[in-house]
């Protein structure tokens, strides 16, 4: 399982890459492997507000539909439009091609509540 050390992670298996006052968000390698082949991704619109620990979209696999939970609060400033035509990117490249949204943070202290790569790996091993 790949867990990049420069990212932060939520208990709901989203990853966060800090880019100044913004963060790029996606789902982890573990999450996509548990879901199986992703066939559809539903994401918010640019300009939408997301709230930490509340849903912002969903991913549909051949097995199930799974909600996506915002790891932080803020305004969506970018959406990965490539995922509508290429949902398989989530399986093929969860950390590079399959980022989902970019959020302009409304409260950067929320980043402190996210896990390091080591903490996330320990949590996944426990489950």
N, C-alpha and C positions, 0 to 999 in steps of 0.2 A: 504494500500500500504506500502510495506517495503522499507525504505530508510536508509541503514546503515550510522551511523554518522561518521565512520572513513574513508569513501570514498569521492572522489571528483566526480563531475558530469559535463557533457557537455550539451549544449543546444540541441544536437542531441540525447540525452538520452543514452549516454554511461557512464559507471562508470569507475573510475580509483582507484586502490589500490596501493599506493606507497610502494615499497619494496626496499629501498636503492636507487641505481642508476637506478632501473628498475621499471616499473609499469605493473600491471596486468589489463587487459581491458575486459569489457563485456557490455551487454546492461541491462538497468534497469528493475525493476519489472513493472513499468508503460509501458515501451516500449513493452515488451513481451505481456502484457495484451491487449494492443491496437492492436497488430498484430494477435493475436489468435494463433492457434496451429501451431507451427514451424515444418516444414517438411524437410528443407534442410538448411545447413549453409555452405557458401563459405568463406574461410579464406585464407590469404596470406601464403607464404612459409617462413620457417625459413631462415633468411638472407635477406629477403626483407626489403626495407626502407619504412616507412610510414611517411606521412606529416600531421601535424595538420590540421584539417578541410577538409581533402581530403579522398575519399573513400578507404577502405582497404579490403572490402568484402561485402557480402550481406547475408540476411536471407530471406528465402522463407517460407511463411505461406500458409494456405489454402485460405487466402484472397488475398494476395499480395506478391510482392517482395520488400524488403526495403534495401536500401544501408546502410552500416556501415561506420561511419566517425571516423577517428582517432582523439582522443582528444589531442594527443601529437605527436611530431615528434621523430623518432629514428629508430633503427634497430630491427626487429622482432627476438627474441632469443628463443621463445617457442610458439608453437601452440597447442591448445587443440584438439588433434586428436580424443578424445572421441565423439566430436560433429558430426563427419561424420557418425558414426553409431547410435548415440543417440541424434538427434537434439531436441528431446522432453525435454532434460535437460534444455534448454533455458526457457521453460515454468515452469518446475518443480523446478528449483533451479538456478535462474538467477545470484545469487551472490556467490554461492559455486561451484557447478559442471559445470556451464556453462560459466566460464571465457573463453575468446576467444583467446587472444594473450598476450604475455609478451613482452614489448618493452624496450630496453635499451635506455634511454633518450639521445637525442642529445642536448636538451636545457631545463634544469629543470625549468627555469622561466616560461615556458608554463603552469606549474601546477598552477601558481597564477591566470591564466585566467579562471580556472574551478570553478564551484560553490560548496559551502558547501551543506550538506544535507538540511539544512533549506532553503537556496536560491533555490535549485532544487525543493523542495516541493512547495514553493511559486510560482515558474514558472509553474509547472504542474497544480496547482489550478486555475491559470489565464486562462489556455487554455480550 
